[in-house]
């Protein structure tokens, strides 16, 4: 289908609307057209999907499996059209048929199978793996409910279930014949065989069927189509088998079936505090066991050599510790099913598994109660015990200097299984996701492990797919770029650097600026439609969009807004450049403080937006239900990208990269990948403020910070906190005393007050800089020019050559 003309496209869409939806084109709805176009692009992708699989089989090339509890893919129709080389003609055909392409694409549910950074990274990685012609696939869970839908009602967050599969999902193919059985619980029997070796038999396990649903992942115009395999939990006993049974058994059966289906029931929200919930542990084992079984099946079908060669053909990257049961499960399969001895099985396992760490927040580290692991996964528990014993013995014997560290190194300690320790011990590579983050892992969080295994630790700074996050979401900017430097940047994002030649070219800067205004106008319409708030496209669009968490410091942002508001109330004539403060953030349902911050932002929005004394100089907008599709609307319209986490806390950040690539300037701390952005663009093209990671860590280790001192010495801060305590922004039901007490009585653990002054000063510099549009646009284009480094193509290239040892498929 590649070279259909627009007229042929029109015919094909008409025909598909009839054949798949049974409607004539003049009766068709946006939904009908969405399904018709999806069917057309599926046909195109399916051909390449089959061919890609055949080539992998024939060449027996090494493959990477990316195991992740989350894949935040968002909508797929437009990106599939783009990568299949069909987008432009399709758009034209749709318009000629009288349909608005954007509205057609918006018919698709936004697949929210992830919480935020970690899940979206997994989706970007799959796109880059396919675009770079690597053999690599995702393995995840087909949750029936994705991350909750957020509504803001009277300023409060309310969560609704995200039942995204209500209608047919055109991208998935159910592969019932490739189902596998997963076993939980049961009794383990040990036999001694004649040769002295041990054999394990399991009885009375609870059996769950894992059914794969495959989603094609198309590379950019290269005919490669890889797979994302999402597992769904089903009960294997059919309803009809139960017809003959007694009534009580029938209800028992239904109950059992329901509890099995719960395993792929919903995605857990990323909480402020890690909690060991048994259903989550079931989900993790379900993902790991199903994926490994299917990897083995594939290996046996194609390679047909002893499994001792597994590490030459397969590498498994685990996305955080969530799939770290892959270590004992791989050991179990190799020993109990494939009859390897411990040593060989351990050799294979530790050559196959690689682990990525995504956070150093200690409260987020996964630990499972020993008893829970023991009763849910008795055989895995035995294996973890053995891994732990051998490991601790080795440390004791070979590393006398680390003997006293054994309690912090042991995989099983104080009644808990420490998953990060299991992942490090059981893998050949441990990577952080930005330079600073990896350094902190080595020097602090995982210091003793680094002493033991220095060769395992490495950095892979995150990236984002520039095809979705620039080419697709900002077509106007993309074509301006292509006009001046040619289209090669689409395959080689580093070539964006050629834009530097145009960073002082006023006609070019004017065009880039006009595109930004155009995107802001579009977003302004959207905001008006959703919230009724009118915002000025000539105001500075100052944006913070990310999960709500104390360390990300949305509170610091809103304190600045309150400060500006106070200043304007004191002096209504104050000459400031108009600003629009935009927020998007979901709080975990049980995270009380985060929800208070959402309330405060919404409260300030309604006060400020409706205060005639402000004369529209500032507007505050909280857009509900921040997700991938909303990000796609906001990012191209952003002027200021707020990346203001407490230094050392944000492992990398990826929103910072997306906004930079769309010409926004970063206002940020020296944290995560902000540091690498700064190193590239230089101090004059970024607004950096606040404590450094070393300073923050020094305060944590040695004390010396007293939040109350700042309250007493900085009257701007005191005024804001007192306003919160005294109900200046409250109404009868709403008040913000918690924020006041939390900040002052817990000594402001994220240094909001400590960085306040530096933040205000940085904002003043932003404001002055914006007044000089020529300089601003020069800064903006400089940022775009250097953003190529943050393409996930670069990241995947590094994973592939340094960790996975994969070669690209030939063209
Ligand atoms: C933890 C939990 C615990 C409760 C159950 C659900 C759940 C889901 C996820 C997590 C861990 C989240 C860690 C994470 O998302 N880290 C982010 O990873 C990004 C990609 O590397 C990085 O850019 C962000 O800085 C980092 O916060």
Boltz pocket constraint, residues with backbone or C-beta under 6 A from the ligand:
constraints:
  - pocket:
      binder: B
      contacts: [[A, 115], [A, 116], [A, 117], [A, 118], [A, 119], [A, 121], [A, 268], [A, 269], [A, 270], [A, 271], [A, 273], [A, 274], [A, 275], [A, 320], [A, 357], [A, 358], [A, 359], [A, 364], [A, 433], [A, 462], [A, 649], [A, 650], [A, 651], [A, 652], [A, 653], [A, 654], [A, 672]]
      max_distance: 6.0
